[in-house]
Amino acid sequence: MKNLKKIFTVAILTLVMLSCSDNFLELQPQQSVADTDALTTLEDFKSSITGVYNDLSNSDYYGRYFFLIPDVMSDDVKQNSQANRVRNYAEYVATVADAQAEDMWEVMYEANVANNAIINSKVEVPAAVQADKDHIVGEAYALRGLIYFDMVRMFAQHYQYTANASHLGVPIVLDFDQLSQPTRNTVAEVYAQIISDMQKALTLMKDTPRSGNKSTLSATAVKALLARVYLYKDDWVNAEAMATEVINSGKYTLVSNANYVSSWATDYSSESIFEISMTPSDNRGSDALGRMYIVQGYGDYLPSNDVYSLIPPGDARQGVYKADPGLSGAFAPFRMNKYPSITGEDNTKVIRLSEMYLIRAEARAMQTGKETGAQSDVNAIRLRGLPSATPIASTGQTLLDDIARERRIELAFEGQRLWDLMRKKQGVVRNQCTSIVCTIPYPNDRFILPIPAAEMDANPNIQPNPGF
């Protein structure tokens, strides 16, 4: 069990191993030094930022549980009869001793220790590679912002929970301090840090990802992440502006109706903006997200008819639901097939162009005089799914409801449904319910994860989440 103090130590030891030695046995305990001392060359920076992306791929993060936990807490997912993993979240009975909460807390803070090391390093590099170093530092800023955004959604109530977002968020730690026992910042403070980090990243980054594919961030990908942050903050003007920049960049195009289903078995499709890479030699295997859904895996969770029934007949998006004759009764008939790899090699699609259209649609619908643009944006997604569908021409609250429905259909099983309900201040109502709990009213202390017991035991300054 690790608290923040131990996380700092483990992360810096890892950083030193990545950048200073090829031989694990050469490392001595005293090499757990101040974070910036481990970085001396451009290659050290590359190794360290690679370690951050590896943390994101962990099964306790984007490799599985960061999508799975909020989805099983929502109304889009029903439990199979043998459901075991994270069942305590599906049934809203998790405790502060929960292993997934502790492991997620740990891997997120470990990743940000490495990000802080990169950001705070004073190492100078030759002018010929200064732009390369700047880009990596920009990635570290962007990834630190993303991680805090993910943490504050998992471990704190949504931005609008209090009038000024003054409720408890997560501790902001920007410097290496092995003895630190931080208190929790407010949600408003965490969002301010997220936005500051991502905006700083845009001043440093190139618009070409280092990896040559979408498994590392580009400047435009950071703008896409910012669009999502602004949406969750109800900052409609900036959400629209960032989404527009991504859409107008020309770097991404929506996959066609005919290719929609196959795109889920394809890495780096034309509409993918940022993905967590899983390769034949480097993937989560039996711990992969998809194995929680497919019949060849654990198959613990199934798509509810609540979400499937919203999809018009003939819509391409029906194709990610795969009939399984082995299911019966309340558990029939479908399995979710967005992550079809039997061996766990599906990349995790963190953000896609379709979401940019839906973000801009909602942001425009919330602003006076922009409903026509909102209709056009939501129809881009609706008609991609079913070209013969009647275009949306609604206004007011009906338009917002139509946009919310398209978000639910398009982004299902991508870890967003619960947070969409929270930011709209709506409870979870499971019409097709196979759990012990079918209605979870808003507001609810248990829409978020508990602060881990290990952290509270080690840090007397950390405040618990109410209700745990």
N, C-alpha and C positions, 0 to 999 in steps of 0.2 A: 504494500500500500504506500502510495507516495503523496506527500503534500507538496506545495510549491517549492519549498526549500530543497527537497530531494529531487524534484523535477529539474531545477536549475543544475544540480550536480550531474545528474544522468545526462541531460542534454548537452552540457558543455564537454563532458567526457566523450560523448559521441562526436561532437564537433571537432575535438582535438584528434580523435581517431581518423576522421575523414580527411583532415587537412595536414596532419603532421607525421603520419606514420603509415607504413604499409603492413606493420606487424603489430597485432593486438598485444602480444606479450611484451613489447617494448614499453608499453604505457605503464606509468606508475601513478598511484593515487594523487600525488602532489601535482600531477599535470592537469587537475581540475582547476584551471586558472581563470582569471578574468576573461570574459567572453571574447573581447576583441583581440586578445593575444594569440588566438588560434588561427587567425586569418593573416597571411603574409603575402599571398600571391593571387593573381586572377584565378588560377586553378582552385585555390582554396575557396574562393567565393562561389565558383561553379559547384564544387563538391557540397558546400553547405546548403545552397539553394536546392540542389537535387535532394538533399535529405529532407527538406521541407515538403517537397512534392511527394516524397515517399511517405511522410507522415500523413498527408492528405489521403493517400491510397489505403491506409490502414483500415482493417475491418471495423475498427471502432470509430471510424470517421466516414469518408466518402466511399470506402470499400464496402460498407454494409449499413451500419447502424444509424448514421446521420440521416439517411433517407428512410430507413425501415421504421425507426421508433415513432417519428411523428405520423407516419402513414398508418401504422397499426392503431394509433390513438384516434384516428379520424373515422369518417363514415364511408370511405372508399374501400376499406379492407375488412374482411371477416376472417375469423379464426377457423382454421381447419380443426377437425376433431382432435388431432394429435398435437396441436400447436404447443410448443414448449418455449422456444427462445423468445425473449422479451414479452412473454405472455403477461407479466406483471404490469407492463405499460398498456397493453391492449385492454386490460381489465382495471386499470387505474388503481393499482395496489402497490406500486413501487415504494421502496423505502430508501433511507439515506445510505443503507449498506449495499445498494444495487451496484453490481460490478460494471455494468455498461456505463452508468453515469460516471463512476470513478475513472474508468479507462478512457472515456471520451474527454473528460476534464484534463487528464494527464497528457494525452497525445496532443491536444490543442495547445496547452501551455508549453510542452516540449518544442513543438514546431515554432512557437513564437520566441522562445529563447534563441533559437538559431536565426530567426529573422532579426531580432534585436542585435545579435552579434554582427550581422552584415551591415545593418543600418548604422550602428555606432562605431564601426571600424574607421580608424584614421589612416589606414594604409594607403599610400600613394602608388599609382601604377604608371607605366610609361604612357605618354600622350597617345600613342598609336592604339592603345586598348582602353583608353579612358571611357569612351562611349560604351564599350562592352561592360565595364565595371558599373557604370551608371545604370545601365539597363538592369543588371542583376540587383543592384540596390533598389531600383524601382520595383522590381518583382517582389523583393522582401517587404517593402512598404505595402504593396497591393495585397500580398498574401497575409500580412499581419492584419490589415483591415478586414479581409475576408474571414479570417479565423475569429476575430472579435465579433464580427457580424453573426457568424454561426454560433458562437458561444452565447451571445446575448439573446439569441432566439431560443436556444435550447434551455438555458438556465435562468431566464428572466422573462417576465411577462412582456407583452408586446408594447410598442412605443406609446400607443394611445391609452394604455391602461390607466394612467393618471394624466391629468390635464397638461402637465409640463414634463412628463416623463421623468419625474423625480423619484420613482420607485427603484428598488435595488436592481442593479445590473450585475456585472462581473468585475473583478479587479483588473485595472489597467496596469500592466507592468511593462515598462519601456526600457529598463536598464537592468543589468545583471546585479543581483544582490542576493547572495546565498542565504542571508539571514532575514530576508524580507518576510514580514507577516502582514500583507496588505489587507485593507478593508475593501468592501465592494463599492465601486463607483456607481453613480446613478445611470439609468438607461440613457438619459440625455447626454451624459458625459461620454458614454461608450460610443454612441452614434456619432458624436462630434469627432472622436478619435478615428473612427472608421472612415468618415468622409475626409478628414484631414490626411490620413495615410494614403487613401486612394487618389486624392487630388495631387499629393506630392509625387506619387508614382507616375502620374501622367507627365510631370515635368522632366522625368528622367528616362522614360522608356522609349524604345523604338516601337514601330508598329509592325514589326516582324518578330514572331516568337523565336527564341533561341533554338528550340528543338526542331524547327522547320515544319512542325505540325501544331495542332491545337492542344497539345498536352502541357504546354507552358504558356504563360500569359503574354499577350501583346497589349499595346496601349488601348486598342479598340475593345479588347476583351475586358479591360478594367472599366471602361465606360459602360459596358453592359452590366457589370457587377454593380456599378454606381447607380445605374437606372433602377435596379432591384432595391438597393438600399433606400433610395429616395422614395420609391413606391411604398415601402414598409413604414416610412416616416411620414407619409401623407404629404410629401413635398411634390405636388403635382407638376409645378413648372419645371423643376429640375429633372424629375423623372421623365417627362416628355422630351426635354432637351437632350438628355443622355441617350434615350432610346432612339431618337431621331438621328443622332450622330452615328449610331451603330447601323441603323437601317440604311442611311444614305452613304455609308462608307463604301458600299459596293463589294465588300469582302465576303459577304454571305448571301445565300439565296435559299428560299424555302425549297425543301425537296418536293418533288412532284407528288401528286395523288397516287400515281402508280408505284412510286418508290418509297412511299411512307413506311410501310411495314418493314421492308428490307433494310431501311436505314437504321433500324434498331439493332441489326446484327452487323452494322458497318461502323468502323471507326472513322471519325472525322468527316462526317457527311457535310454537304455544302451549307447546311444551316447550323451546324455545330460551332459554337464560339469558344468554349473551353471544356475539355474533358480530362478526367483522371485516367491515365494510361494503365491498362492491364495487358500484359503480353504473355505469350506461351511460357516464358521463363520467369516472369515476375507478375504474379496475380494472386488473388486471395484464395484460390482453390475452393475447398469446401466451406470457407468462411465468406464466400462472395455473396453479394446482395441477391443475385438472381436465384441462387440455390434455396432461398427462402420461399420462392414462388413456384419454381418448375417441378414437375413430377419426378424428374431424375435427381432432384436434390432433396431437401427436407420437406418442401411443399407445405410449410406451416400456415401460410396465409394465402387467401384467395380474394379476387376482386368481388366486391358486393354488387348485387343487382342495382343498388342505389345509384352507382356511377354508370354502370353499363347501360341502364335504361334511358339515360340522357342522350346517348349517341343515336343520331338518326339512322334508320336502316340504310345500308349501302355506303355509309361513311367509312372511309379508309381506316379510321381510327378504331373501328370494330376489329380490325385485323390483328391488334396486339392482344386480343383476348382469344385464347385457344381452348376449344372445347375438349373436355377430358371425360370420356365415357366411364372412367373409374370413379367419378364423383356422383353422389346421389343425394336426394333430399335437399335440405337447406344449403348443402355444400356444392351443389351442382349449379351450372354446368361448366364454368370456365376456370382456367388458370391465366394469370397475367404473364405476358410473354415479351415484355420490353427488354428483358435481360435473358436471352435464350441460351447462352453458352452453357453447355454441360460442365465444362472445365473452368468456368469462372473467368473467362477472358473478355467479357463485355467491359468496354470502357464505361466509366460513370460520366454521363453527360451532365455537367454542372449547369450549363446555361446555353440556351439555343435561341436562334433568331425568332422563332415563333413566340417566345416569351416577350421579346422586344415589342412586337406588334400588340400583344395583349397588355403590356405595361403602358404603352402609349395610348391605347384605346381607353383604358381606365383613367389615365391622367387627363386626357382630353375631355372625357365625359364629366369629369369633376370640375372642369373650368367652363365659364360662361362663353358661349359662342363657338364651341369647338366640337359639337356633337356630330356634325357631318364627318369630320376627320376621324372621330372615334368609331363611327359606323363603318367607315372604309377599312380601318385597321382590323376590327374584329371580323369583318367579312373576308379579309385576306386569309384568315385562319379557318373560318367556317367553310368557305367555298373551296379551299384546298382539300379539306376532308371530304366534302361532297359537292362537286361543281354544280349539281342540279338543285341544291338547296335554295330556299327562298332567302334572299339577302336580308339581313337585319336592318330595319328602318325605324327602330324604336327610339324613344327619347326619355329623358328624365330617369326615374328609378328603374323603369322597365329596361332601358338600355344598360344600366349598371348591372341589373340581374342577368341580362343576356351575356354581358362580358364575363361575369363571374361563372356562368355556366360553361362558356367556352374555355376559360382557364381550368375549370375542374376537369373537363374532358381532355384537353390537350396536355396538361401537366400532371395527369394522374400518375401516381407511383414514382414521382420525382421529388417527394419529400416536402410538398408545399401546401397540401390541402388543409392541414391543421392550422397552419399559420395564417392562411387566408381566412379561415373562420374566426380566428382570434382577432385579427386586425379589423374585421367587420363586426366584432363583438357578438358573435353568434355561437351557440352551443353545438355540440355534436349530437345528431339524432340519427341513430342507426335503424332504418326501417327494416332492412334485412339484417337481423342481429343473431349472431351465433356466440356471443360473449355473455358473461354474467352481468354486464352493464350495457344498457342500450341507449340511454340518454344521459349526456353529461352537460349540464347547463353552464352557460356563461354568466358571470366570471367563475373561474375555478382555479384553485391553487394548484391542481394537479395537471393543468395543461402544460406544465414545464417539468424539467427534471430536478431532482433534489441536489442541493450542494452536497458532495460526497462526505460521508462521516469521517473518512481519513483526513480530509482537508480541515474540517471543523475541529477534529481532535488535536491536530498539529498547530492550528492557527487560531488563537483565541479572538482575533479581530474579525474573523469571517462570520458573516451573519447567515443563518439558515434560511431556506425558503419556507414561507409559512405553509402549514398543512402537512409537513413531513416530520 
